[in-house]
Amino acid sequence: MSTFIDLLRQHHDEFEWQFGNQLSHDSRRAIYAMLSCKTGQQGRSQWYCSHCQHDERLPLSYGHRHCPQCQQRTTSDWLMRQQSKLLPVHYFMVTFTLPYELRILARSQPKALYQSMFSVAASLLKDFAKRKHGGEIGFTTVLHTHSRQRNLHPHLHIIAVSGSYNKVRNQWHKGDCKYLFNAFALAKVWRARMLEAINHHADLSLANTDTLPTKCGR
């Protein structure tokens, strides 16, 4: 069965010809890292046994965070650390999607845009939790920049705990197991705050806000 790296090596030239003008500098670095991984370009490690005289030299991995060939262990370790932090309560997954009309910013200013997405989503959940329960909410956020079809589709997946902690009272408030917050209210405020963040960010700019969508994905 062909791996992702095999397919990338096999179709790299065709991919460059068709999508090369759409690739950012970071994307090109990631592709180079994956193509170079375990090919010997990064050197080799030597494994020698003085008892049986076995001598083996293995190519080193590149270590890029997007490489599925050498970062699987890192991902597994991260998942184990997150699972160890889980509380014995109910959890929800919340998804915040960047509207299609704003995705051009992900091509031109990805770092500034993604930082804004994280900041806005975090402040949004904290404010909703404080307004509903009067406490602080816990959550873990992961950024996905593309869809499964490899289309540019920036969105955040957030695992949020059902409940909040009140520091003043030193008290945990158990949340509703049926839903976290009102989805329509979240979407409305998410859209408004993202537009505000973009318009006030020094490295982000929109030429015409009249063409922005009236709805935001959740």
Secondary structure, 3 states (H helix, E strand, C coil): CCCHHHHHHHHHHHHHHHHHHHCCHHHHHHHHHHHHCCCCCCCEEEEECCCCCCEEEEECCCCCCCCCCCCHHHHHHHHHHHHHCCCCCCEEEEEEECCHHHCHHHHHCHHHHHHHHHHHHHHHHHHHHHHHHCCECCEEEEEEEECCCCCEEEEEEEEEECEEEECCCCEEEECCCCCCCCHHHHHHHHHHHHHHHHHHCCCCCCCCHHHCCCCCCC
